[in-house]
Amino acid sequence: MAVFAADNGIRSLLDPENAITHWSEFDTGGHFPAMETPGPLVTDVREFFRSLR
């Protein structure tokens, strides 16, 4: 799960038991991170899939 700037506090709603294994929060970005902050998004996606190798 990648959470960008506008979604503060969402973890308590989506993951109250801390069961999501990959959670990233970013200070920049918004609803459309692929267009707004592609670098951090690509890095996070790569990090997620690297753990599945």
C-alpha positions as CSV (number, residue, x, y, z in Angstrom):
1,M,0.0,0.0,0.0
2,A,1.4,3.4,-1.0
3,V,-0.2,6.4,0.7
4,F,0.4,9.9,-0.7
5,A,0.2,13.3,1.0
6,A,-3.6,13.8,1.0
7,D,-4.5,10.6,2.7
8,N,-3.2,11.0,6.3
9,G,-4.7,8.7,8.8
10,I,-5.9,6.1,6.3
11,R,-3.9,3.3,7.9
12,S,-6.1,3.2,11.0
13,L,-9.1,2.6,8.7
14,L,-7.6,0.1,6.3
15,D,-5.1,-1.7,8.5
16,P,-6.1,-1.5,12.2
17,E,-4.4,-4.8,13.0
18,N,-1.2,-4.0,11.1
19,A,-1.6,-6.9,8.7
20,I,-0.5,-5.2,5.5
21,T,3.1,-6.2,4.9
22,H,4.2,-3.4,2.6
23,W,3.1,0.1,3.6
24,S,4.7,3.3,2.4
25,E,3.8,6.9,3.1
26,F,4.9,9.8,1.1
27,D,4.9,13.6,1.8
28,T,4.3,14.5,-1.8
29,G,1.8,13.4,-4.4
30,G,-1.9,13.1,-4.3
31,H,-4.7,11.2,-6.0
32,F,-2.7,10.6,-9.2
33,P,0.8,9.8,-8.0
34,A,1.8,8.3,-11.4
35,M,1.5,11.7,-12.9
36,E,2.4,13.9,-9.9
37,T,5.3,12.0,-8.4
38,P,6.3,9.1,-10.7
39,G,9.8,8.6,-9.2
40,P,8.8,7.7,-5.7
41,L,5.9,5.5,-7.0
42,V,8.2,3.5,-9.3
43,T,10.7,3.1,-6.5
44,D,8.1,1.8,-4.2
45,V,6.6,-0.6,-6.7
46,R,10.1,-2.0,-7.4
47,E,10.8,-2.4,-3.7
48,F,7.5,-4.3,-3.3
49,F,8.2,-6.7,-6.2
50,R,11.8,-7.2,-5.2
51,S,10.6,-8.7,-1.9
52,L,8.6,-11.3,-3.8
53,R,11.6,-12.7,-5.8
